[in-house]
Every structure is written in C-alpha cells, then in structure tokens.
C-alpha cells in the first residue's frame, strides 16, 4: 500500500470533522431558536390550520401545482378542505 494513503485518510477525517463541527455550530446559533421552537410545537397542535401553512396543507395541491395538481389530488381521493 502507498505510504501517502495514510495522509489522505487523515486529511479526509479532519475535513469531515470540520464539516461536522461547522454544521453543529450553525444548527445551535441563536437565530435558529424561534424556528426550532415552532417546529417543536407542531406535534402538540390540534387544529390543522395551525399545524400547516396554507401552501403546505394536504389536499391543497391546486394552490401549488395548478389544475393538474388538483386533478391528481382528486384521483387520490383528496378533497379541498
């Protein structure tokens, strides 16, 4: 085996550790706290209107995908709430 292989592996491991630590620091920034707090409360919500924004609510395919999305939703049995 080539002696440089160990150096390449070591550099790769250090690079992956730096990426992991960078993502960890990014995720724990204070600016993400409101978003994470809201996402943590989603399972506790009872009302569908509170849990899903209008554009992401199941059965609202027509608002995103136009008439073709509404027809596909109708074929799947999803109606507009």
KASUL-V805181 format. One record per residue. PHI is phi in whole degrees, 0 to 359 (999 if undefined). Layout:
phi:PHI
phi:PHI
//
This chain:
phi:999
phi:291
phi:295
phi:288
phi:304
phi:297
phi:292
phi:297
phi:296
phi:297
phi:296
phi:298
phi:296
phi:298
phi:297
phi:295
phi:296
phi:296
phi:296
phi:299
phi:294
phi:297
phi:295
phi:297
phi:296
phi:299
phi:292
phi:265
phi:294
phi:296
phi:291
phi:271
phi:304
phi:298
phi:293
phi:294
phi:296
phi:294
phi:295
phi:292
phi:273
phi:304
phi:295
phi:275
phi:282
phi:266
phi:275
phi:297
phi:293
phi:280
phi:283
phi:242
phi:294
phi:303
phi:284
phi:247
phi:290
phi:302
phi:91
phi:256
phi:295
phi:293
phi:286
phi:256
phi:253
phi:74
phi:296
phi:297
phi:293
phi:293
phi:293
phi:295
phi:294
phi:295
phi:294
phi:279
phi:91
phi:267
phi:258
phi:281
phi:290
//
